[in-house]
């Protein structure tokens, strides 16, 4: 392999892989905003980010990114642009599989205060 190809393959950071995350993106783009909106909704449906496992969060992020990509293809189609139907259906199916894995139903979040929280709240209002 030629040296310049090796350099391109390895990247500019001396061969160490630098993985990008959603946090690396420009949050002003419509793609990021749509992805963040979907992710927030999915995480809410799952009972909140604090109740999700690492794997559930990763799956939720995948669902959100695919949701944004699907919406982009749908809008392009509605504008009369050519859309690869194979790409579209592959995304739809992949999103469905991931969504099925994490669950399609909302999870109730227990908002009942524990006894200590109840006592603190009662003592504040009772003392006032």
C-alpha positions, -999 to +999 in steps of 0.1 A: +000+000+000+015+034-009+025+056+020+000+084+012-028+058+013-016+045+046-015+080+060-051+086+048-063+053+062-046+059+096-057+095+099-037+125+108-033+115+145-004+091+141-025+060+134-047+062+164-084+058+157-105+088+167-141+078+170-167+105+166-197+109+188-229+130+186-211+154+210-186+161+182-212+175+158-223+211+152-255+213+172-269+240+150-275+217+120-310+204+112-297+169+111-283+171+147-314+189+160-337+162+145-315+134+159-315+151+193-352+156+192-358+119+184-333+108+210-349+129+237-383+114+228-370+078+228-352+083+261-383+098+276-403+068+264-378+045+281-383+062+314-356+088+312-319+087+304-310+080+340-329+047+339-313+034+307-284+010+305-254+018+283-266-006+256-301+009+257-287+044+252-266+032+223-296+016+207-316+047+213-289+068+196-289+045+166-327+047+164-325+085+165-298+088+138-318+064+115-349+084+122-332+116+111-319+098+079-353+084+072-370+118+075-343+133+052-351+107+025-388+112+029-386+149+025-363+145-006-389+121-021-418+146-014-397+174-030-396+152-062-359+142-058-348+107-066-345+085-036-330+051-034-359+029-022-336+001-012-317+025+011-350+038+025-365+004+032-332-009+047-332+021+071-369+015+080-363-022+087-331-015+107-348+011+128-378-012+135-354-040+146-335-017+169-367-002+182-381-037+189-350-046+208-353-016+232-391-018+233-419+000+215-440+008+246-435+037+270-421+028+304-438+043+333-416+062+356-422+058+393-427+093+407-438+082+442-415+098+467-397+075+491-405+079+528-375+102+535-385+126+507-421+125+519-410+133+555-388+162+544-415+177+522-441+173+550-418+188+576-411+218+554-448+225+547-459+216+583-433+240+598-443+269+576 
